[in-house]
């Protein structure tokens, strides 16, 4: 079953790192992704651009609201994700615990599929 590991970073955290720190973090994440790929678990992985380049779109009762980033009300932002093919949720959680980003961010693990079971 597909599971998404969403990396929930504190807002603005990337801007607090030095260039060297950022490169080190990036290298660790690339190695982690390569390991997942070699194990046949990785379906997709991406880092997301800053919320300063994002846009939020809402339509409520026919009224559109479009907001340009940054999204100051947000405490955490999705900084990136891994889409994995895992046998169980427990396997996905175990992998999330091994992710380097768990040291500086919260990793939210969610199954991907029909959402009618709420």
N, C-alpha and C positions, 0 to 999 in steps of 0.2 A: 504494500500500500504506500502511496506517496505521502510523505510528511514534509512540511516546511519548517525549517528552523529560521525564525526571524530574529535578527540581531537588533535588539532595542537599546540604542545608545542614548546616554544622557545628551540632551540638546546642546549643541555647540562643543561637544567634547573633542572632536577632531581638530578644531582650531586651537586647542590648548597644547597640542603636541608639537615638538620640534620636528623639523624635516627628517632628522635621523630616527626619531621615535616612530614617526609615521611610516617610514620605509621598513623599519623592523617589524612593526605590526602587520604591514601588508605582506611581507615575506612569510611570516608565520602563518597567516591565513591562506596564502597560496599553497604552502606545503601541506596544510591540513586538507585543503580541497583536492590536491593531487593524491593524497593518501586515500581519500574517499573514492576518488575516481578509479584508482588501482584496485580497490576492493569491490568495484561494480555497484556502488551505492549512490553515486552522484548522478542526478538527472540534470541539474542546472545550478549555477551559482552566479551571483552578481552583487556588486557593491552599488549603492544608490548615491546619486549626487546630493549635495546639501539641500536642505529645505529652503534655502534662499533662492534656489532655482525652480522650486516646485509651485504648483497651483492646486488649490482645492476647489472642487465643483460640487454644489448641492442644488437640488431642485426640491422645494417643499411647497406643496399646494400650488404648483404651477409657477412659483417664483424662483428664479435662478439667482444663486449667489456664487460669485467667483472671487476667490481670495488668493492673491499672490503671497508667496512665502517671503520672509520667514514666518513660521507659525508660532508666535511667541507664547500662546497658551499651552503649547505642548511641552511636557517635561521630558519625554522620550520620543525619539524618532527611529523609524526603521532605517538602519544604516546599510543593510544588505540582507541576503538570504541564501540559504542552501536548500535545494529541493532534493530530497533523498528518496530512494526506494528501499523501505525497511519492511521487515516481516511483521513487526509489532511496534506499538507506541513505546514500549519499554526500550527497544533497540534504539529508537530515535532519541529518547531521553538520554541514554547512555552516550550516544555520539555527541549530543549537545553538551554534556558534561566534559567531554574531551576537547571541545572547540576552544581555541585560544581566546576568542572573544568573551567567553564566560568570565574571564578575569577582569574585564572592564565594562561589560554590558550585561543585560539580561537577555537570555535566549528563550523566546517563546516557541514552543513546539506545538504544531497543529496539523491534524490530518487534512489531506486535500481530497475533496470529493463532494458528493451531494450534501447540502446543508439543511435538509428537511427534518433532521433528528433533534432539533432544539426543544 
